Amino acid sequence: MKLSHYDRAMIHGLEIMTRPHAGAEPENHEMMVRILGICAERSSAYPQLQPLVREVQRISDNRGPHSGIIYPIQLAMNEFDRMCMAVHWDAAKKGK
C-alpha cells in the first residue's frame, strides 16, 4: 500500500481533530473540514482508508467544533490502523 499526499493529509488531519482545542475556533474547524473533504475526495481507493473517508463525510455534516466528534474519529483511526497492520503483517509473512 502506497499512500498519496492526500491520504496522508487526511490521516494527519483526522488525528489533529482528536486533540483537545485543536479545532476549537469555528473558522479553524471549517478550514480543517474543508481540507479533509478535498483529501477524502482525492484519496486512494484502498479499503483500509474507507473508515477514514466515511468519518470525514460524517464530520463535514456536523455544525461546528464539538467534543462529540473525537470518539468516532478515534474509532475510525483504530480500524484503519488494524487493517494496515494486517496488510503489513501479511506482507512480512510472505517475505516482502
N, CA, C and O atoms as a GROMACS GRO file, in nm:
protein
  384
    1MET      N    1   0.085  -0.117   0.000
    1MET     CA    2   0.000   0.000   0.000
    1MET      C    3   0.090   0.124   0.000
    1MET      O    4   0.177   0.139   0.085
    2LYS      N    5   0.066   0.210  -0.096
    2LYS     CA    6   0.144   0.333  -0.105
    2LYS      C    7   0.047   0.450  -0.093
    2LYS      O    8  -0.040   0.470  -0.178
    3LEU      N    9   0.063   0.528   0.013
    3LEU     CA   10  -0.029   0.637   0.040
    3LEU      C   11   0.011   0.763  -0.036
    3LEU      O   12   0.129   0.796  -0.047
    4SER      N   13  -0.090   0.833  -0.087
    4SER     CA   14  -0.066   0.960  -0.156
    4SER      C   15  -0.056   1.073  -0.054
    4SER      O   16  -0.079   1.053   0.065
    5HIS      N   17  -0.023   1.190  -0.102
    5HIS     CA   18  -0.019   1.307  -0.014
    5HIS      C   19  -0.158   1.337   0.042
    5HIS      O   20  -0.172   1.378   0.157
    6TYR      N   21  -0.262   1.317  -0.040
    6TYR     CA   22  -0.399   1.339   0.008
    6TYR      C   23  -0.433   1.239   0.119
    6TYR      O   24  -0.495   1.276   0.218
    7ASP      N   25  -0.392   1.114   0.100
    7ASP     CA   26  -0.417   1.012   0.204
    7ASP      C   27  -0.350   1.053   0.335
    7ASP      O   28  -0.412   1.049   0.441
    8ARG      N   29  -0.226   1.091   0.326
    8ARG     CA   30  -0.150   1.127   0.446
    8ARG      C   31  -0.206   1.253   0.513
    8ARG      O   32  -0.215   1.261   0.635
    9ALA      N   33  -0.245   1.351   0.431
    9ALA     CA   34  -0.303   1.473   0.487
    9ALA      C   35  -0.435   1.442   0.558
    9ALA      O   36  -0.465   1.499   0.662
   10MET      N   37  -0.513   1.350   0.501
   10MET     CA   38  -0.639   1.311   0.565
   10MET      C   39  -0.612   1.241   0.698
   10MET      O   40  -0.679   1.270   0.798
   11ILE      N   41  -0.517   1.150   0.700
   11ILE     CA   42  -0.483   1.078   0.823
   11ILE      C   43  -0.437   1.175   0.931
   11ILE      O   44  -0.484   1.170   1.045
   12HIS      N   45  -0.345   1.263   0.896
   12HIS     CA   46  -0.292   1.358   0.995
   12HIS      C   47  -0.399   1.459   1.036
   12HIS      O   48  -0.407   1.497   1.153
   13GLY      N   49  -0.480   1.503   0.942
   13GLY     CA   50  -0.587   1.598   0.974
   13GLY      C   51  -0.688   1.539   1.071
   13GLY      O   52  -0.731   1.607   1.164
   14LEU      N   53  -0.726   1.414   1.050
   14LEU     CA   54  -0.818   1.350   1.144
   14LEU      C   55  -0.754   1.336   1.281
   14LEU      O   56  -0.820   1.353   1.383
   15GLU      N   57  -0.627   1.304   1.283
   15GLU     CA   58  -0.557   1.294   1.411
   15GLU      C   59  -0.558   1.428   1.485
   15GLU      O   60  -0.579   1.433   1.606
   16ILE      N   61  -0.535   1.535   1.412
   16ILE     CA   62  -0.539   1.669   1.473
   16ILE      C   63  -0.677   1.698   1.531
   16ILE      O   64  -0.688   1.758   1.638
   17MET      N   65  -0.782   1.655   1.461
   17MET     CA   66  -0.919   1.682   1.507
   17MET      C   67  -0.949   1.612   1.639
   17MET      O   68  -1.044   1.651   1.708
   18THR      N   69  -0.872   1.511   1.676
   18THR     CA   70  -0.898   1.441   1.802
   18THR      C   71  -0.829   1.508   1.921
   18THR      O   72  -0.853   1.470   2.036
   19ARG      N   73  -0.746   1.605   1.895
   19ARG     CA   74  -0.673   1.672   2.004
   19ARG      C   75  -0.760   1.782   2.065
   19ARG      O   76  -0.828   1.855   1.993
   20PRO      N   77  -0.756   1.792   2.196
   20PRO     CA   78  -0.836   1.898   2.261
   20PRO      C   79  -0.795   2.036   2.211
   20PRO      O   80  -0.676   2.068   2.202
   21HIS      N   81  -0.892   2.116   2.180
   21HIS     CA   82  -0.874   2.256   2.142
   21HIS      C   83  -0.806   2.276   2.006
   21HIS      O   84  -0.780   2.390   1.967
   22ALA      N   85  -0.777   2.169   1.933
   22ALA     CA   86  -0.708   2.186   1.804
   22ALA      C   87  -0.796   2.259   1.703
   22ALA      O   88  -0.746   2.339   1.625
   23GLY      N   89  -0.923   2.231   1.705
   23GLY     CA   90  -1.013   2.298   1.611
   23GLY      C   91  -1.121   2.374   1.684
   23GLY      O   92  -1.234   2.383   1.637
   24ALA      N   93  -1.087   2.430   1.799
   24ALA     CA   94  -1.187   2.493   1.885
   24ALA      C   95  -1.251   2.617   1.822
   24ALA      O   96  -1.370   2.642   1.842
   25GLU      N   97  -1.174   2.694   1.747
   25GLU     CA   98  -1.233   2.811   1.683
   25GLU      C   99  -1.310   2.768   1.559
   25GLU      O  100  -1.260   2.688   1.480
   26PRO      N  101  -1.432   2.818   1.542
   26PRO     CA  102  -1.515   2.776   1.429
   26PRO      C  103  -1.446   2.792   1.294
   26PRO      O  104  -1.461   2.706   1.207
   27GLU      N  105  -1.371   2.902   1.274
   27GLU     CA  106  -1.306   2.921   1.143
   27GLU      C  107  -1.197   2.818   1.120
   27GLU      O  108  -1.178   2.773   1.006
   28ASN      N  109  -1.124   2.779   1.224
   28ASN     CA  110  -1.023   2.673   1.209
   28ASN      C  111  -1.089   2.539   1.180
   28ASN      O  112  -1.042   2.462   1.097
   29HIS      N  113  -1.199   2.512   1.250
   29HIS     CA  114  -1.272   2.387   1.228
   29HIS      C  115  -1.321   2.380   1.084
   29HIS      O  116  -1.305   2.278   1.018
   30GLU      N  117  -1.380   2.488   1.036
   30GLU     CA  118  -1.432   2.491   0.898
   30GLU      C  119  -1.320   2.470   0.797
   30GLU      O  120  -1.337   2.396   0.700
   31MET      N  121  -1.204   2.533   0.820
   31MET     CA  122  -1.091   2.517   0.730
   31MET      C  123  -1.044   2.371   0.730
   31MET      O  124  -1.020   2.313   0.623
   32MET      N  125  -1.030   2.312   0.849
   32MET     CA  126  -0.986   2.172   0.859
   32MET      C  127  -1.084   2.079   0.788
   32MET      O  128  -1.043   1.989   0.715
   33VAL      N  129  -1.213   2.101   0.810
   33VAL     CA  130  -1.314   2.015   0.748
   33VAL      C  131  -1.310   2.030   0.597
   33VAL      O  132  -1.325   1.932   0.525
   34ARG      N  133  -1.290   2.152   0.549
   34ARG     CA  134  -1.282   2.176   0.404
   34ARG      C  135  -1.162   2.102   0.345
   34ARG      O  136  -1.174   2.036   0.241
   35ILE      N  137  -1.046   2.112   0.411
   35ILE     CA  138  -0.925   2.042   0.363
   35ILE      C  139  -0.946   1.892   0.368
   35ILE      O  140  -0.911   1.821   0.273
   36LEU      N  141  -1.001   1.843   0.478
   36LEU     CA  142  -1.026   1.699   0.490
   36LEU      C  143  -1.121   1.650   0.381
   36LEU      O  144  -1.103   1.540   0.328
   37GLY      N  145  -1.222   1.731   0.348
   37GLY     CA  146  -1.315   1.693   0.242
   37GLY      C  147  -1.246   1.676   0.108
   37GLY      O  148  -1.273   1.580   0.035
   38ILE      N  149  -1.158   1.769   0.075
   38ILE     CA  150  -1.082   1.760  -0.050
   38ILE      C  151  -0.994   1.635  -0.049
   38ILE      O  152  -0.988   1.561  -0.147
   39CYS      N  153  -0.927   1.613   0.064
   39CYS     CA  154  -0.839   1.495   0.075
   39CYS      C  155  -0.919   1.366   0.061
   39CYS      O  156  -0.875   1.273  -0.006
   40ALA      N  157  -1.036   1.360   0.124
   40ALA     CA  158  -1.118   1.239   0.116
   40ALA      C  159  -1.164   1.213  -0.027
   40ALA      O  160  -1.163   1.099  -0.073
   41GLU      N  161  -1.204   1.320  -0.097
   41GLU     CA  162  -1.248   1.305  -0.237
   41GLU      C  163  -1.135   1.252  -0.326
   41GLU      O  164  -1.160   1.176  -0.419
   42ARG      N  165  -1.013   1.292  -0.297
   42ARG     CA  166  -0.899   1.257  -0.382
   42ARG      C  167  -0.814   1.144  -0.324
   42ARG      O  168  -0.706   1.115  -0.374
   43SER      N  169  -0.864   1.081  -0.218
   43SER     CA  170  -0.786   0.975  -0.154
   43SER      C  171  -0.780   0.850  -0.241
   43SER      O  172  -0.862   0.831  -0.331
   44SER      N  173  -0.685   0.766  -0.212
   44SER     CA  174  -0.670   0.638  -0.282
   44SER      C  175  -0.788   0.549  -0.249
   44SER      O  176  -0.857   0.569  -0.149
   45ALA      N  177  -0.811   0.450  -0.333
   45ALA     CA  178  -0.928   0.363  -0.317
   45ALA      C  179  -0.902   0.243  -0.227
   45ALA      O  180  -0.979   0.147  -0.229
   46TYR      N  181  -0.797   0.247  -0.148
   46TYR     CA  182  -0.768   0.135  -0.059
   46TYR      C  183  -0.883   0.113   0.039
   46TYR      O  184  -0.934   0.210   0.095
   47PRO      N  185  -0.924  -0.012   0.060
   47PRO     CA  186  -1.030  -0.038   0.157
   47PRO      C  187  -0.994   0.007   0.298
   47PRO      O  188  -1.081   0.041   0.377
   48GLN      N  189  -0.865   0.008   0.329
   48GLN     CA  190  -0.821   0.049   0.462
   48GLN      C  191  -0.853   0.196   0.490
   48GLN      O  192  -0.869   0.236   0.605
   49LEU      N  193  -0.863   0.277   0.385
   49LEU     CA  194  -0.890   0.420   0.402
   49LEU      C  195  -1.039   0.451   0.414
   49LEU      O  196  -1.076   0.561   0.455
   50GLN      N  197  -1.125   0.356   0.379
   50GLN     CA  198  -1.268   0.385   0.376
   50GLN      C  199  -1.327   0.427   0.510
   50GLN      O  200  -1.413   0.515   0.511
   51PRO      N  201  -1.286   0.369   0.624
   51PRO     CA  202  -1.339   0.419   0.751
   51PRO      C  203  -1.305   0.567   0.773
   51PRO      O  204  -1.384   0.642   0.832
   52LEU      N  205  -1.189   0.608   0.727
   52LEU     CA  206  -1.149   0.748   0.743
   52LEU      C  207  -1.229   0.838   0.651
   52LEU      O  208  -1.271   0.947   0.690
   53VAL      N  209  -1.250   0.794   0.528
   53VAL     CA  210  -1.330   0.871   0.433
   53VAL      C  211  -1.472   0.888   0.487
   53VAL      O  212  -1.529   0.997   0.480
   54ARG      N  213  -1.529   0.780   0.540
   54ARG     CA  214  -1.664   0.788   0.597
   54ARG      C  215  -1.668   0.886   0.715
   54ARG      O  216  -1.764   0.961   0.731
   55GLU      N  217  -1.564   0.886   0.795
   55GLU     CA  218  -1.559   0.976   0.910
   55GLU      C  219  -1.548   1.121   0.865
   55GLU      O  220  -1.610   1.209   0.924
   56VAL      N  221  -1.470   1.147   0.761
   56VAL     CA  222  -1.461   1.283   0.707
   56VAL      C  223  -1.598   1.328   0.659
   56VAL      O  224  -1.640   1.441   0.684
   57GLN      N  225  -1.669   1.239   0.590
   57GLN     CA  226  -1.804   1.274   0.543
   57GLN      C  227  -1.897   1.304   0.660
   57GLN      O  228  -1.980   1.394   0.653
   58ARG      N  229  -1.884   1.226   0.768
   58ARG     CA  230  -1.969   1.246   0.884
   58ARG      C  231  -1.938   1.380   0.952
   58ARG      O  232  -2.030   1.453   0.990
   59ILE      N  233  -1.810   1.413   0.967
   59ILE     CA  234  -1.777   1.539   1.036
   59ILE      C  235  -1.815   1.659   0.949
   59ILE      O  236  -1.849   1.764   1.002
   60SER      N  237  -1.809   1.644   0.820
   60SER     CA  238  -1.844   1.759   0.735
   60SER      C  239  -1.993   1.791   0.745
   60SER      O  240  -2.034   1.903   0.714
   61ASP      N  241  -2.073   1.695   0.789
   61ASP     CA  242  -2.216   1.720   0.810
   61ASP      C  243  -2.245   1.783   0.945
   61ASP      O  244  -2.355   1.836   0.966
   62ASN      N  245  -2.149   1.779   1.037
   62ASN     CA  246  -2.167   1.840   1.170
   62ASN      C  247  -2.150   1.990   1.160
   62ASN      O  248  -2.077   2.041   1.075
   63ARG      N  249  -2.217   2.059   1.248
   63ARG     CA  250  -2.208   2.205   1.250
   63ARG      C  251  -2.113   2.250   1.360
   63ARG      O  252  -2.148   2.248   1.478
   64GLY      N  253  -1.995   2.290   1.322
   64GLY     CA  254  -1.902   2.348   1.418
   64GLY      C  255  -1.829   2.246   1.503
   64GLY      O  256  -1.866   2.129   1.508
   65PRO      N  257  -1.726   2.292   1.570
   65PRO     CA  258  -1.643   2.204   1.652
   65PRO      C  259  -1.714   2.166   1.782
   65PRO      O  260  -1.779   2.249   1.845
   66HIS      N  261  -1.702   2.042   1.819
   66HIS     CA  262  -1.753   1.996   1.949
   66HIS      C  263  -1.686   1.864   1.982
   66HIS      O  264  -1.636   1.794   1.894
   67SER      N  265  -1.686   1.831   2.109
   67SER     CA  266  -1.614   1.712   2.156
   67SER      C  267  -1.677   1.582   2.109
   67SER      O  268  -1.613   1.477   2.116
   68GLY      N  269  -1.800   1.586   2.060
   68GLY     CA  270  -1.868   1.465   2.014
   68GLY      C  271  -1.806   1.402   1.891
   68GLY      O  272  -1.837   1.287   1.859
   69ILE      N  273  -1.720   1.474   1.821
   69ILE     CA  274  -1.659   1.415   1.701
   69ILE      C  275  -1.534   1.334   1.733
   69ILE      O  276  -1.489   1.255   1.651
   70ILE      N  277  -1.479   1.352   1.853
   70ILE     CA  278  -1.349   1.292   1.885
   70ILE      C  279  -1.356   1.140   1.890
   70ILE      O  280  -1.275   1.073   1.825
   71TYR      N  281  -1.449   1.083   1.965
   71TYR     CA  282  -1.454   0.938   1.982
   71TYR      C  283  -1.478   0.864   1.850
   71TYR      O  284  -1.407   0.768   1.823
   72PRO      N  285  -1.574   0.906   1.766
   72PRO     CA  286  -1.591   0.836   1.637
   72PRO      C  287  -1.467   0.845   1.547
   72PRO      O  288  -1.437   0.750   1.475
   73ILE      N  289  -1.396   0.958   1.552
   73ILE     CA  290  -1.273   0.968   1.473
   73ILE      C  291  -1.171   0.868   1.526
   73ILE      O  292  -1.104   0.800   1.448
   74GLN      N  293  -1.159   0.859   1.657
   74GLN     CA  294  -1.064   0.764   1.716
   74GLN      C  295  -1.099   0.621   1.678
   74GLN      O  296  -1.010   0.540   1.651
   75LEU      N  297  -1.227   0.587   1.675
   75LEU     CA  298  -1.268   0.452   1.633
   75LEU      C  299  -1.228   0.426   1.488
   75LEU      O  300  -1.177   0.318   1.456
   76ALA      N  301  -1.250   0.524   1.401
   76ALA     CA  302  -1.213   0.508   1.260
   76ALA      C  303  -1.061   0.495   1.245
   76ALA      O  304  -1.014   0.414   1.165
   77MET      N  305  -0.986   0.573   1.321
   77MET     CA  306  -0.840   0.564   1.316
   77MET      C  307  -0.793   0.427   1.365
   77MET      O  308  -0.700   0.370   1.309
   78ASN      N  309  -0.857   0.376   1.469
   78ASN     CA  310  -0.821   0.242   1.519
   78ASN      C  311  -0.848   0.136   1.414
   78ASN      O  312  -0.768   0.045   1.394
   79GLU      N  313  -0.963   0.146   1.346
   79GLU     CA  314  -0.996   0.049   1.241
   79GLU      C  315  -0.894   0.057   1.128
   79GLU      O  316  -0.848  -0.046   1.078
   80PHE      N  317  -0.859   0.178   1.088
   80PHE     CA  318  -0.758   0.198   0.984
   80PHE      C  319  -0.625   0.135   1.026
   80PHE      O  320  -0.563   0.062   0.949
   81ASP      N  321  -0.581   0.163   1.148
   81ASP     CA  322  -0.454   0.108   1.196
   81ASP      C  323  -0.455  -0.044   1.201
   81ASP      O  324  -0.356  -0.108   1.165
   82ARG      N  325  -0.566  -0.103   1.245
   82ARG     CA  326  -0.575  -0.250   1.248
   82ARG      C  327  -0.565  -0.310   1.108
   82ARG      O  328  -0.495  -0.408   1.087
   83MET      N  329  -0.637  -0.249   1.013
   83MET     CA  330  -0.634  -0.302   0.876
   83MET      C  331  -0.495  -0.285   0.815
   83MET      O  332  -0.447  -0.374   0.744
   84CYS      N  333  -0.430  -0.172   0.840
   84CYS     CA  334  -0.293  -0.152   0.788
   84CYS      C  335  -0.196  -0.251   0.851
   84CYS      O  336  -0.109  -0.304   0.782
   85MET      N  337  -0.211  -0.275   0.979
   85MET     CA  338  -0.124  -0.372   1.045
   85MET      C  339  -0.140  -0.509   0.981
   85MET      O  340  -0.041  -0.580   0.960
   86ALA      N  341  -0.263  -0.548   0.949
   86ALA     CA  342  -0.288  -0.677   0.885
   86ALA      C  343  -0.221  -0.683   0.748
   86ALA      O  344  -0.161  -0.785   0.713
   87VAL      N  345  -0.230  -0.576   0.671
   87VAL     CA  346  -0.166  -0.572   0.538
   87VAL      C  347  -0.015  -0.588   0.552
   87VAL      O  348   0.047  -0.666   0.480
   88HIS      N  349   0.044  -0.514   0.645
   88HIS     CA  350   0.189  -0.521   0.664
   88HIS      C  351   0.231  -0.657   0.719
   88HIS      O  352   0.336  -0.709   0.681
   89TRP      N  353   0.152  -0.715   0.808
   89TRP     CA  354   0.183  -0.846   0.864
   89TRP      C  355   0.177  -0.953   0.755
   89TRP      O  356   0.264  -1.040   0.749
   90ASP      N  357   0.074  -0.947   0.669
   90ASP     CA  358   0.065  -1.043   0.559
   90ASP      C  359   0.187  -1.031   0.467
   90ASP      O  360   0.242  -1.133   0.424
   91ALA      N  361   0.228  -0.909   0.437
   91ALA     CA  362   0.346  -0.889   0.352
   91ALA      C  363   0.472  -0.940   0.421
   91ALA      O  364   0.558  -0.999   0.356
   92ALA      N  365   0.483  -0.919   0.551
   92ALA     CA  366   0.600  -0.966   0.626
   92ALA      C  367   0.608  -1.118   0.625
   92ALA      O  368   0.716  -1.175   0.611
   93LYS      N  369   0.494  -1.184   0.640
   93LYS     CA  370   0.492  -1.330   0.639
   93LYS      C  371   0.532  -1.386   0.504
   93LYS      O  372   0.589  -1.495   0.495
   94LYS      N  373   0.504  -1.311   0.397
   94LYS     CA  374   0.540  -1.356   0.263
   94LYS      C  375   0.683  -1.317   0.229
   94LYS      O  376   0.733  -1.350   0.121
   95GLY      N  377   0.749  -1.247   0.320
   95GLY     CA  378   0.888  -1.209   0.298
   95GLY      C  379   0.907  -1.091   0.207
   95GLY      O  380   1.012  -1.078   0.145
   96LYS      N  381   0.808  -1.004   0.197
   96LYS     CA  382   0.820  -0.887   0.110
   96LYS      C  383   0.872  -0.769   0.186
   96LYS      O  384   0.889  -0.661   0.129
   0.00000   0.00000   0.00000
